């Protein structure tokens, strides 16, 4: 499962550079609110790096859950569904990666080493 949330983190990070709406990506919006954009990118990058590590302790799994939960419950909220349904390819990648990453990082607690 740790490889799964690493892949979802990579998909979300790549989605930050793809268009949310035609012509504008999340990375292009950093001129208006740079800290928010960098926090979203970090919330995708941290689980990606944690999932690529050799040994994954429970604290690292909790960190991945925290990153994806920040994206779903604090940053995007119910707008995640709007990202997936109405957005362009980058918005779809970000929304699917956030939902799939949270599910796979929560499921990683169920597997044994």
N, C-alpha and C positions, 0 to 999 in steps of 0.2 A: 504493500500500500504506500510505502514511502516514495516509491518511484512514481506512483500515480499522482500524488500531490506535488511532486517535483515537476511533472509534465503540465499539470494545471497551472502551476506558478509560471512556467515558461510561456504557456499559451496566453496567460493574462499579461505578462510583461511584453510580449510581442504585440498584443492587442492595444497596448498603450501607444504604439507608434503607427497603428493602422487607423484609417478614418472612422471617427465616431458618427459623424454626419458627412455627407460628401464634401471633401475639401478640408476638413478640420479634424485633426487627431487630438488625443488627450495631451500629447507632448507639445503640440502647438499652443495649447491654452496656458502653458506655464508662464507666459508673459503676464497674464492677469492674476494668477494665484499659484505661484511656484511651489510653495510649501505643500499645498494640498496635492498637487500633481506628483511631487517627489515622494510623499507619504504613500500614495497609491502604488507607485512603482516599487517602493521598498516593501510594501505589504505583499507584493507578488514575488519579489526577488528573494526575500528571506526564506519562505517555504521551499522555493526552488533549490536554494543552496543547502538547506537542511535535508531535503530529500535525496540529494546527491552524496551525502556523507556516508561513510561505511557503517557506523553504528549509530543508532538513533535512540537516545534515552527518552524517557517519558516527558521530561521538561522540554525537549526539542519538539516533541509531538504537540505539547500544549502551546508552544510558541507558534507553531503552524496553524493550530486551531484559532489562536488569538488573532493572527494576521488575517485569515480569511473571514473571521467573524467581524473584525473591524470593517472590512470591505462591505460585507453584506448588511450588517445591522446598523452601523454608524454612518458610513460614507454614502452608500447607495440606497439602502433601505428598500422600500417597496418599488423604487425606480429601477431595480434590477430587472424586473419583468419588462419594463418599458425599453430598457437597453436591448434585451434579447429580441423583443418583438418588433420594435420600430427603428432600431439603430442600424447603422451600416456594419461592415465586417468587423471593425475594431470593437464596436460596442457589443456585438454578439460574442466575440472572443472574451471580452472582459466579464460579461455577465455569466457565461457558461463556465469560465474558469473559476469565478468566485464561488458559484454554487457547487460545482464538482470538487473544487479544492476543499471546501468545508466538509462535504460528505466523506471524501477520501481521507482527510486528516482525522476526522472523528472515527472512521472505520479502522484506522491504523492502531488505535488502542486495543482493538479486539484480537489482532494477530500476535503470535508469540515469536520469540527469537529462536 
